[in-house]
Amino acid sequence: MMKIGICLCIIMSAFNNITAQSAKIDTEKLLEYYETQRYADAAQYLQTIYSGDTQDIKALSQIAYCHMMAGKLPEAEKSYLKINTLQPNNLPTLFSLASINSRRGNASNARNYLQQIIQIDSLNFNAYKQLAIYAETPESKLNYLKKANALNSTDPDVAYDLSITYSGLKQYLPAYDVLKTAIAADTENFTLQQALLPVANQLTKYPEVIEIGEKLLKNHADVNVMNDMGQAYFYIKDYQKCIMLYKMLEDMGVQNEGTLYFMALSYRELKDYNNAAIYAQKTIDEAISDHTNLYYAALAGIYEAKNQYNEALTAYKKGLTFGISNIIYYRLGLLYDLNLKQPKNAAIYYQMYLKNNPDQEKEKDQIAYAKGRMLVLK
């Protein structure tokens, strides 16, 4: 109520200035319109006092404001445009015009008014913050958010949006730094802390993910937090806790191919091959995606660990029906070579692996092994 009272005082103060020029205004009537939020009636009343061609900027501002608060955006825009003609480069007027066009879905006009603002005031935080909404490319959005963040690094909305934009561009370290700065200014901002978890996972800061995640789960059992924590537990090799969290998600009916995949791998690491096979198959059944061949490769690897070589062979070849995979080519070469004792087939898949341009740096050991085995098998 105090804020409303202050606003009304400011509004009535403006009308007192107008009244000095015109004794026709009934200030008590206007106060009643504002107190009851009858802005359309207030605008209509003011228009009976002032002619349509008035150039009184204070009167036009109050009429425009009343129209905007009443939701009559075309009438509000008309008044603000008139003010902008009479008094160009006025920041509140330009912000109002940007807001009106935003509410009407005219992003191009909204963007133009905001760009006018930063031409006048190159350090206007709110203009950069709003321009990011209308950015036409990820790069321009990033630039606007970076400028806004440089002006106010603790604003949570900008920090959140900037971190998401950085992450979308796979720039995880700056995303992390932006969030850490904003969190330091507001240590109880759970939204920012939750946004930090997937970024910290990407940077292999797994203990931090677990520490923050445990605190967040005390506040609310959020599935995204549990998902991020499960990955962190997997990578620090606490497979039981990874399984526990993802089993909770499965019981809630919110599992996905990723959580099921990590469960399969966790069971495999614990040498619980029966459950590993079950969850590898669940992963495949959950979704057919660009990663399906990897899921079949995981299932085949589990069969190999159980010495079920024919089942492994079937799973590997099933994986290849979803796309070329260097991992599968290499694993098939090993399977035929070391377990099935079929050197001719082993050589075929080693050759297919080498012809498929494996990463010379990351896979140098596999490349050397495949080349060496081909020489022996021939």
Secondary structure as UniProt FT lines:
FT   HELIX           2..19
FT   TURN            20..21
FT   TURN            23..24
FT   HELIX           27..35
FT   TURN            36..37
FT   HELIX           39..49
FT   TURN            52..53
FT   HELIX           57..69
FT   TURN            70..71
FT   HELIX           73..86
FT   TURN            88..89
FT   HELIX           91..103
FT   TURN            104..105
FT   HELIX           107..120
FT   TURN            122..123
FT   HELIX           125..131
FT   HELIX           132..134
FT   HELIX           138..151
FT   TURN            153..154
FT   HELIX           156..168
FT   TURN            169..170
FT   HELIX           172..185
FT   TURN            187..188
FT   HELIX           190..202
FT   TURN            203..204
FT   HELIX           206..219
FT   HELIX           223..235
FT   TURN            236..237
FT   HELIX           239..252
FT   HELIX           257..269
FT   TURN            270..271
FT   HELIX           273..286
FT   TURN            290..291
FT   HELIX           292..305
FT   TURN            306..307
FT   HELIX           309..320
FT   TURN            321..322
FT   HELIX           326..334
FT   HELIX           335..339
FT   HELIX           343..355
FT   TURN            360..363
FT   HELIX           364..377
//
